[in-house]
Amino acid sequence: MQFSNDKAAIRAHALARRDGIDPVERIEMAMAAAIHGVNSIRFEPGTIVSGFMPIRSEIDIRPLMDALRLNGARLCLPAVIDRQTIVFRALIPGAPLAPTGFGTFGPGPDAEMLEPQIILMPLAAYDAAGNRIGYGAGHYDRAIARLHENGRDPRLVGCAFSVQEVDLVPAGAHDIRMHAVLTECGYREF
């Protein structure tokens, strides 16, 4: 159901639906998404994959990240620096974690900075055309634009629950479409 073409309203309604998922069911749904991801996200060993640590009621992709690591991915996590910029820092098993913005933890400032080839990204809402709504700060859009400026073209995979799908996400010129979305229902390419 679409409530409005206003991104803030769309975001609020999609997040309310996500928040309404029973916590135990949310775990089961995240595990189902991880299985779909392992079976669908193809890459060569050594490929740099950025994941994320979940906040609030976000889908927890840590099981997927671990499975991708076991299949040869080199993992990294985003860190917000200077309130505007996301950088991607190497995630090494057993290395200490530090606050990285938005209540998340990840590799500290001494970790190697990487340029991911696949970005598993959180989102608030998405549509069937691959458009997404984040949390409104534009961090991922700027980070992806910077990667493009550096000659990189990462595969963008939104990670969410199916209840976050909306009829239409109004997209502007600065909005970058995803290549795929991963939910408990499967992996869908656009």
Buried (B, 14 or more C-beta within 10 A) or exposed (E): EEEEEEBEEBBBBBBEBBEEBEEEEBEEBBEBBBBBBBEBBEBEEEBBBBBBBBEEBBBBBBBBBBBBBEBEBBBBBBBBEEEEEBBBBBBEEEBEBBEBBBEBBBBBEEBEEBBBBBBBBBBBBBBEEBBBBBBEBBBBBBBBEBBEEEEEEBBBBBBBBBBBBBEEBEBEEEBBBBBBBBBBBBBBEB
